Amino acid sequence: MTRTPSPQNPSPAAGATRRIQRQLEEAHMRPLQWPIVKRMLRYVGPYKASYWFGMACIAATHLLGLAPAYLVRRGVDHNILGEQFAQTGRMLADMHGLVITGLMLAGIAVANYLSQAGQDWFLRMSGERAVRDMRRDVFAKIQTLDMATFDRMPLGRLITRGHSDVQVLHHVVVHTFSMAVGSLVTLVGGFAAMSQMNWRLFLVVLVAAPFLYVASATFRKRARPAWRRVRRDVSRLTANVAEMVSGVRVVQAYTREEENLDRFDNINMVFWRSNMRVARYQGWYLMFVETVSVLCLGGLLAIGGWAMVSSAGAEDAMTVGTLFAFFMLASHVFEPLRRLAPIYNEILHAMASGERVFALLDIQTRIQDAPDAVDLPRIDGHVRFDHVSFEYVPGQPVLKDVSFEVPPGQTLALVGHTGCGKTTIVSLLNRFYDVTAGSIAIDGHDLREVTQQSLHNQTGLILQENFLFEGTVMQNLKYARPEVPDDDVIRTCQVLGCHDIFAALGHGYDTQVGERGENLSSGQRQLVSIARAMVANPRLLVLDEATSSVDTQTERAIQYALDRLVERRTCFIVAHRLSTVRKAHQILVIDHGSIIERGTHDELVALGGAYASLHAEFMKTGDEP
């Protein structure tokens, strides 16, 4: 397909596309944006009862986690030591009370287990369903994007949006949000419990708060660019591996394994350093929080012990149970403090991923059915290009004032050097793009005035790369019409003369073709593509002939199948075989986006112009029917 470089002065449409591209760029962290959070939670909407019940279970779990401290205080002060311990020094050892306290602790443990099971089940069930819906929306959106969007955006990046970014959102919806809610419940409940239990000791805990806040802010500031580098480097690493796998035949043919390994080692080392930088920041943060926690707990023991001794005998004396309980609450509260910074970072990552996913979902497809579009009735196949011009990039025309007609049932061959605009013509005929000027009509119906589905239901497309989907030969043959009985498919292949070739495969029509048809030869893939188009039974056929060479027997089979396929159909062929060109009813010679010659094979050879030169090149390659 013809491609041209970007213009110096892009149009507003090109600028809009660039803005979309910037939204889809590898941004790694974004500030907390409530519109994105709300949009993420909108996917939870259909399952909100389960989701919020799971959140309630989280709150219950973390509140129940505070209860043992009160029971420990009760057990120590009332069941073990007794109220007179401070005066007499003798323990009470109330076994009945200890049993009751122990049973209460066991009851709390059971309730805690049930609430944890509830949060795991309901959150995972609702979260997985929400992300399943999101992933489906992304997949559906990618399928409906117009070709201009694919031309301007890296395909790998679009595919990544449907996997890695959605997976980040999955982790946040299912895990991070629940961790954040649980941590906040623990902090608020813990602070309230400690302030109620002993406000003086609570002040000791508050002294640590400024240090922890500074540590968290510093970590976020340092970790943000570090994470950005990690995501950038992992993208480079993934791209390098994908490039190597795609071009492995070239790599091995030119013995570039060592050089490629050296390049990979360099990228891998940069990635390792970026990861180590993040690990170092995380280590410093956790070490600092742990140090502050230990110092604070040590201070609680020291100050609490001093208060207990100095107030012995007083009415409001500090008790051993209170000190133990407060120590338990403080230890419980410091745990979410350690997690807050990592949780915040995960949410920032989710903001970036959410921004990219929703930017993709918000792309407006340029090729859309008109509001008053009608279904294209069954066509005879009369095609008319009327003064058609087209630009991939504004200001750089690819087709210039192209006009021609193809009567029903005739074959049109498009010939010309690579990049002249042949594939652009057939792309416009399929309405993968809209014309810049002029019009294209089938049986008098402007393509812009009919629905795309009704158009594509009556057109067949055979691409040069013969793309096959993973599955069996039969599944690929029935791709356009899965409802066709197998017997009808086999009869079609018999008409095309390729039945024996398919039947001779390892498992016949049930042979797995592999990813992109890798289990089949180039010629077999071509035959499957031709038969697939025949099974679809289109009225209008577009064929971009494969340039790959095959053995003589397979070449004859392909040519025979093509001859049967084009019978009684209007056919556009981007021709690479002389035999195909000679059989065409009409030949257009394209050069730099314009028709420079038209006629039959014999007429154009006799003309002695550009086609005659191309014909001479064909003859030199030995492509003689």
Secondary structure, DSSP 8 states (H G I E B T S, - for coil): -------SS--HHHHHHHHHHHHHS--------HHHHHHHHHTTGGGHHHHHHHHHHHHHHHHHTTHHHHHHHHIIIIIII-TTHHHH------HHHHHHHHHHHHHHHHHHHHHHHHHHHHHHHHHHHHHHHHHHHHHHHHHH--HHHHHHS-HHHHHHIIIIIHHHHHHIIIIIHHHHHHHHHHHHHHHHHHHHH-HHHHHHHHHHHHHHHHHHHHHHHHHHHHHHHHHHHHHHHHHHHHHHHHTHHHHHHTT-HHHHHHHHHHHHHHHHHHHHHHHHHHHHHHHHHHHHHHHHHHHHHHHHHHHHHHTTTSTT---HHHHHHHHHHHHHHHHHHHHHHHHHHHHHHHHHHHHHHHHHHT---SS---TT-B--------EEEEEEEEEEETTEEEEEEEEEEE-TT-EEEEE-STTSSHHHHHHHHTTSS--SEEEEEETTEEGGGB-HHHHHTTEEEE-TT----SSBHHHHHTSS-TTS-HHHHHHHHHHHT-HHHHHTSTTGGG-B--GGGTTS-HHHHHHHHHHHHHHH--SEEEEE-------HHHHHHHHHHHHHHHTTSEEEEE---HHHHHH-SEEEEEETTEEEEEE-HHHHHHHTSHHHHHHHHHHHTT---
